[in-house]
Amino acid sequence: MLEQLLQLDKDLFLFLNGLGTKSWDGFWLFITNKWNSIPLYVVLLWLAFKNLKLKKTILLLVTVALLITVTDQLANFFKYGVQRFRPCHDIEVSAVMRLVKSYCGGKFGYFSAHAASSFALATFFGLLFKGKIKFIGVLLVIWALMVAYSRIYIGVHFPLDVITGIGIGILFGWLFTKLYIFTTLKIKA
């Protein structure tokens, strides 16, 4: 059963990765680069300050830093614990896939830290600003989906790596939102 699931994952990866074209490579490389999301983070910080004021925004920054640290380190724990090769290191698919980046990355890829972190942030801010800022949750989920898909497009993660990262990100985004809300109940504006 597990072997069939992993083979299906490889087949789906080859299909999705094979849809890419040179004309779109630059776009997906831009999306997958974490530094290119800094303007989004600045907007989210500004919205937080505008809606929450200084003390709660400082707490938000600490919470988000912990959230990213937890999702990233958990991804590393799983990568070295599970030791599933990235597609670009998997001999069954590496010869027939498109590697868009100039390098493959680490040897192991289960699960995607990019997918986990982007969905953790999308969930956190989407829940935090729900009802306050129209469509923010939808926009953040679209951004997170693009980041997650970019990992398959450029050839560094299998779909199951990405799906697991999405699930972990949503779970921890929700947990940290609850933690933040609980903590802010103790703080006066």
C-alpha positions as CSV (number, residue, x, y, z in Angstrom):
1,M,0.0,0.0,0.0
2,L,2.7,2.5,1.0
3,E,4.7,1.6,-2.1
4,Q,1.7,2.2,-4.3
5,L,1.1,5.6,-2.7
6,L,4.8,6.6,-3.1
7,Q,4.6,5.5,-6.8
8,L,1.5,7.5,-7.3
9,D,3.2,10.5,-5.7
10,K,6.1,10.1,-8.1
11,D,3.8,9.9,-11.1
12,L,1.9,12.9,-10.0
13,F,5.1,14.8,-9.4
14,L,6.3,14.0,-12.9
15,F,3.0,15.1,-14.4
16,L,2.9,18.4,-12.5
17,N,6.6,19.1,-12.9
18,G,6.4,18.3,-16.6
19,L,3.7,21.0,-17.1
20,G,6.3,23.7,-16.6
21,T,7.8,25.7,-19.5
22,K,10.8,27.9,-19.8
23,S,8.5,31.0,-20.2
24,W,7.0,30.4,-16.7
25,D,10.3,29.3,-14.9
26,G,11.2,32.8,-13.8
27,F,7.8,33.4,-12.3
28,W,7.9,30.3,-10.2
29,L,11.5,30.9,-9.2
30,F,10.4,34.3,-8.0
31,I,7.4,32.8,-6.0
32,T,9.5,30.1,-4.4
33,N,12.2,32.6,-3.2
34,K,11.4,33.3,0.5
35,W,13.0,36.8,0.3
36,N,10.5,37.9,-2.3
37,S,7.7,37.6,0.2
38,I,9.2,40.4,2.4
39,P,6.8,43.0,1.0
40,L,3.9,40.8,2.0
41,Y,5.3,40.5,5.5
42,V,5.8,44.3,5.8
43,V,2.1,44.8,4.8
44,L,1.0,42.2,7.4
45,L,3.1,43.9,10.0
46,W,1.6,47.3,9.1
47,L,-1.9,45.8,9.3
48,A,-1.1,44.2,12.7
49,F,0.2,47.5,14.1
50,K,-2.8,49.4,12.7
51,N,-5.3,46.9,14.1
52,L,-3.5,45.8,17.3
53,K,-1.3,48.7,18.5
54,L,2.2,48.4,19.8
55,K,2.2,45.9,22.7
56,K,0.1,43.4,20.8
57,T,2.1,43.8,17.7
58,I,5.3,43.1,19.6
59,L,3.7,40.0,21.0
60,L,2.6,39.1,17.4
61,L,6.2,39.4,16.2
62,V,7.4,37.0,18.9
63,T,4.5,34.6,18.2
64,V,5.2,34.6,14.4
65,A,9.0,34.1,15.0
66,L,8.2,31.1,17.2
67,L,5.7,29.8,14.7
68,I,8.2,29.9,11.8
69,T,10.9,28.4,14.0
70,V,8.7,25.5,15.1
71,T,7.5,24.7,11.5
72,D,11.0,25.0,10.1
73,Q,12.7,22.9,12.7
74,L,9.9,20.3,12.6
75,A,10.4,20.0,8.9
76,N,14.1,19.4,9.4
77,F,13.4,16.8,12.1
78,F,11.1,14.9,9.6
79,K,13.6,15.4,6.7
80,Y,16.4,13.7,8.6
81,G,14.1,11.2,10.4
82,V,12.1,10.0,7.4
83,Q,15.0,10.4,4.9
84,R,12.9,10.5,1.8
85,F,15.0,11.8,-1.2
86,R,14.0,15.0,-2.9
87,P,12.9,14.3,-6.5
88,C,16.2,15.7,-7.8
89,H,18.1,13.1,-5.7
90,D,15.7,10.2,-6.5
91,I,17.3,8.1,-9.2
92,E,13.8,6.9,-10.4
93,V,12.7,10.5,-11.4
94,S,15.8,12.7,-11.5
95,A,16.7,11.8,-15.1
96,V,13.2,12.6,-16.5
97,M,12.2,15.6,-14.4
98,R,12.7,19.3,-14.8
99,L,15.0,20.9,-12.2
100,V,14.4,24.6,-12.6
101,K,16.8,25.8,-9.9
102,S,20.5,25.8,-10.4
103,Y,20.9,23.5,-7.5
104,C,18.7,20.8,-5.9
105,G,19.0,21.6,-2.2
106,G,19.4,19.2,0.7
107,K,19.3,15.4,0.1
108,F,15.9,14.9,1.9
109,G,12.6,16.6,1.3
110,Y,9.8,15.2,3.5
111,F,8.1,17.5,4.3
112,S,8.3,21.0,2.6
113,A,9.3,23.7,5.1
114,H,8.2,26.3,2.5
115,A,4.7,24.9,2.3
116,A,4.5,24.5,6.1
117,S,5.7,28.1,6.8
118,S,3.6,29.8,4.2
119,F,0.4,28.0,5.3
120,A,1.2,28.6,9.0
121,L,1.5,32.3,8.3
122,A,-1.6,32.3,6.0
123,T,-3.6,30.5,8.7
124,F,-2.4,32.6,11.5
125,F,-3.0,36.0,9.9
126,G,-6.2,34.8,8.2
127,L,-7.7,33.7,11.5
128,L,-6.4,36.8,13.3
129,F,-7.8,39.3,10.9
130,K,-11.0,37.3,10.1
131,G,-13.9,39.7,10.0
132,K,-11.5,42.7,10.3
133,I,-9.9,42.8,6.8
134,K,-12.0,41.6,3.9
135,F,-10.7,38.7,1.8
136,I,-7.3,38.6,3.7
137,G,-7.7,34.9,4.4
138,V,-8.5,34.1,0.7
139,L,-5.5,36.2,-0.5
140,L,-3.1,34.6,1.9
141,V,-4.3,31.1,1.0
142,I,-3.8,31.8,-2.7
143,W,-0.3,33.1,-1.9
144,A,0.5,30.0,0.2
145,L,-0.8,27.7,-2.5
146,M,1.4,29.3,-5.0
147,V,4.5,29.0,-2.8
148,A,3.6,25.3,-2.1
149,Y,3.1,24.5,-5.8
150,S,6.3,26.3,-6.7
151,R,8.2,23.6,-4.8
152,I,6.8,20.9,-7.2
153,Y,7.2,23.1,-10.2
154,I,10.9,23.8,-9.6
155,G,11.6,20.1,-8.9
156,V,12.6,20.0,-5.2
157,H,9.5,18.4,-3.6
158,F,7.1,15.6,-4.3
159,P,3.3,16.4,-3.9
160,L,3.1,14.4,-0.6
161,D,6.0,16.6,0.8
162,V,3.9,19.6,-0.1
163,I,0.6,18.3,1.2
164,T,2.1,17.3,4.5
165,G,3.7,20.7,4.8
166,I,0.3,22.3,4.1
167,G,-1.3,20.2,6.8
168,I,1.4,20.9,9.4
169,G,1.3,24.6,8.5
170,I,-2.5,24.8,9.0
171,L,-2.3,22.9,12.3
172,F,0.5,25.1,13.8
173,G,-1.0,28.3,12.3
174,W,-4.3,27.5,14.1
175,L,-2.5,26.5,17.4
176,F,-0.4,29.6,17.5
177,T,-3.4,31.8,16.7
178,K,-5.2,30.3,19.7
179,L,-2.0,30.9,21.8
180,Y,-1.7,34.5,20.7
181,I,-5.4,35.2,21.3
182,F,-5.2,33.6,24.8
183,T,-2.0,35.6,25.6
184,T,-3.5,39.0,24.4
185,L,-6.5,38.6,26.6
186,K,-4.0,39.4,29.5
187,I,-2.7,42.5,27.8
188,K,-4.4,45.9,27.8
189,A,-4.2,47.8,24.5
